[in-house]
């Protein structure tokens, strides 16, 4: 199977899911959100499942909410 840059795949050799950064022949360069890069043979990879894709989404992210009861004022120029 041919993968394109941006595809999310799972590498069977490492049991890791990553996003395709580049492809050279049968070799893919994959990346994790942490910045970890590795090479994998395309024939040893498969398209990631929804659960595997979710593993690339950082969990525990903080969402900022306002505790103010008044409307925010417009920015002055």
C-alpha positions in Angstrom: 0.0 0.0 0.0 1.2 3.5 -0.7 1.0 6.0 2.1 1.0 9.8 1.8 2.5 12.5 4.0 0.0 13.1 6.8 -1.4 9.6 6.9 -1.6 8.0 10.3 -0.3 4.4 10.4 0.8 1.8 12.8 4.2 0.2 12.6 4.0 -3.6 13.3 7.7 -3.8 14.2 7.5 -1.3 17.1 3.7 -1.4 17.8 3.7 2.4 17.6 1.3 4.6 15.7 2.7 7.7 14.0 2.0 10.2 11.3 3.9 9.8 8.0 6.4 12.7 7.6 8.1 11.4 4.4 8.2 8.3 2.2 11.2 7.1 0.2 10.6 3.9 -1.7 9.4 1.3 0.8 10.6 3.3 3.8 8.4 5.7 5.8 9.6 8.3 8.3 7.0 8.4 11.1 6.5 10.9 13.9 4.8 11.0 17.3 3.4 14.2 18.8 6.4 14.1 21.2 8.7 14.6 18.3 10.0 11.0 18.3 10.9 10.1 14.7 11.6 6.6 13.3 11.8 4.8 10.0 9.5 1.9 9.2 9.0 -0.4 6.1 5.7 0.5 4.4 4.9 -3.2 4.1 5.1 -3.6 7.9 2.6 -0.8 8.5 -1.2 -0.5 8.3 -3.7 2.3 8.4 -4.4 3.2 12.0 -7.7 2.4 13.6 -9.8 5.1 15.3 -8.4 3.9 18.6 -4.8 4.0 17.4 -5.4 7.5 16.0 -6.7 8.6 19.4 -3.4 7.6 20.9 -1.8 10.5 19.0 -4.1 13.1 20.7 -2.6 14.4 23.9 -4.8 13.7 26.9 -5.0 15.8 30.0 -4.9 19.0 28.0 -6.0 22.0 30.0 -9.0 24.0 28.8 -9.1 27.6 30.0 -12.5 28.9 31.0 -13.5 32.3 32.2 -14.6 32.8 35.8 -15.7 36.4 35.2 -19.4 37.2 35.1 -18.9 40.2 32.9 -18.4 40.4 29.1 -14.8 40.8 28.0 -13.9 44.4 27.0 -12.7 45.0 23.5 -9.0 45.4 22.9 -7.8 49.0 22.6 -5.7 49.9 19.6 
